[in-house]
Amino acid sequence: MFLKIKLFAFLVIAMLGLLSQSVYAQAKTSELRVEQKVDSLLALMTVEEKVGQMNLYNGFWNVTGPAPEHGGAAIKYKHLKNGWVGAMLNVRGTEEVNKVQRIAVEESRLGIPLLIGFDVIHGYKTLSPIPLAESASWDLEAIKASARIAAIEASSAGINWTFAPMVDVSRDARWGRVMEGAGEDPFLGSLIATARVNGFQGTNLSDANTIAACAKHFAGYGFAEAGKEYNTVDVGLSTLYNTILPPFKAAEEAGVKTFMNSFNDLNGVPVTASEFLQRDILKNGWDFNGFVVSDWASMNELISWGVAKDKKEAAKLAITAGSDMDMEGHVYIKALVDLINEGTVDIELLNDAVRRILRVKYELGLFDNPYKYGNKIDEEKRTSSQAHHESVLDMAKKSIVLLKNEGQLLPLKKKGQRIALIGDLANDKSSPLGSWRLASDEETAVSVLEGMQKYKSNTLSFSKGPVVFKGTSTFLKELDINTTDYTGFKEAVETAKNADVVVMVLGEHGFQSGEGRSRTNLQLPGLQQELLEKVYEVNQNIVLVLNNGRPLAITWAAEHIPTIVEAWQLGTETGNAVAQVLYGDYNPSGKLPMTFPRNVGQVPIYYNYKNTGRPIDKDNNVFYSHYSDVEKTPLFVFGHGLSYTEFEYSNLKVTNTYKTNKEVTVTFDLKNVGNRTGKEVAQLYIRDLVGSITRPIKELKGFKLVELKPGETEKITFVLSSKELGFYNNKQQFNVELGDFKIFIGGSSETVLEGDFILK
Ligand code: BGC
């Protein structure tokens, strides 16, 4: 292999000329320990080549951010040959990847292979549900399996690094990127972060079907003020440590190889320039030894934020803060070289960053075989695999949340019903693919109409009603939501009139959430609310199937419509999943990972809020914490989700052995009291009643997904240790504070059993 020969030659020179201790003489390159390999390679590199490793270029064909002012294909090819590029993104497919890899490996002086990054967010070609939807499954094994499949497909197409998982906790449904995360809770978010990292990276990173993961966006991006994309973030350290950081910490502990910083500032410092986050917390505090990549051009944005006057100053701030790689910012490539050569930036900062990047390349096995990721035969086989379709279908069904089912409209009868299917989104094969779907083929989702048509013994009439948007939908542009064109409206109402059950598929298009898609209105977009109300006037037997990438404020629907199914954007197999749930071939078990507000004015709204000094009205007057014009409770609470069967919780027992072995054991019985087999997510919450700082009213600290047959009971046990009982105080010390606690158990954050214990 050319690369090996080339590197070997250099290593020999290094051994003879630069390094006196000759471990290299005794072992083959592949057997040398990673650190030694990294050091020996580093010793050969010029400043330009080092900075080159820290340079991440977008490919030549599409962008996932604003196009840079300069840096066209010709320059990128030249820089590849010069060894001035360490990684590329948005280059995919065996052929394309090998083309650029070959330049780096065979035409550059040192032949260092490239990292090939891509936003493999919820699948590569075969798409799984959007991450928020997957999180609604609370099924960690299934989530891990979904990331595994994504890694298998992506790696077969040459990708060795994904920009996932996004582990930003967010309480703000206005922010479009909530679709990409795990919702509002740090405990659930941490477990999901771990599952996703393990799924992508597998047990051996150097396997050809595992890829490096990236915990993003470090940190605070989910708290963008007013839910406005790229906005400023100002949060206290208590929220930072107790709410925002835990999923990042979990990803780090799971061995995630890279972190991505974020576009926001945090308490006045743009994150790309934050030493506090990247060095004090991540690298020094947590001993993270992978690397930090900037977000797209976020180094440049230090200029717009007004903390750097030019690229040179931006580069200095970024490297000092610990940003190791510049994503499509074209900042390091020149400015950092100058800063080093002038002696303004210590070369050791550079060496540290390059070491981190090379380490990941070695661990991926790229130096042994730079072409191991990407194989034309595997690529075709894996990206069209039936097994992958079955697996994403399974994930899609697990992600569906039954929000309301009054009058037992669901499950639909399999025979003898006249069903009207209404809504533009019901026949949409693109929207269900969600927002991050760059590698999937257009229009490849199974639509709800197609899924429903497979159940042949009913009469199904479809009427799409008015279009949700005008023109075309794309990743880069705003959707033009239809608020004026009523074509199809009347016909839809007519179709509904004569049906036994009306299934209405309404909500957001897949391109209404995701990056750059904040909303200030959380209602059904366009003419859909009006359509729902008009159909309701003629037929009240409505099953509302929601499509959305965020919690919606569907208050009217929650009051009037008997049955509501949260179906998010469920990926390639959407229609099959929805139909199987509607017809009862799958009993839904999803639970909301994010609170649904009554109206947008309640946002941010979340279950683990603080009690305040005036939680309730004592004297029938206004002086307590509430709104004058809407109830203060949410529309649907965190953790909520129904089943076609019912569950009963009883026999709560708390055994407190904290004094002797630092544990509190909680047991209770969960019984299926309905007449179908079903799954329940049993949830445990605690409240620390008196703390040195204010504590949330409830905190999720355990859950278990249990399947029970009718009449079956399971005894469930949770053991709480310091990890669950403690929190960070305002000096950033993690402590368990002794005193009174409460325990709550139930099938949502609106719990049904309550107990208490005292830590002494
Ligand atoms: C996003 C990242 C993404 C990157 C590369 C940015 O705009 O914020 O999450 O990974 O682009 O596509």
Residues whose N, C-alpha, C, O or C-beta is under 5 A from the ligand:
A	BS01	BGC	T64 G65 D119 F163 D295 W296
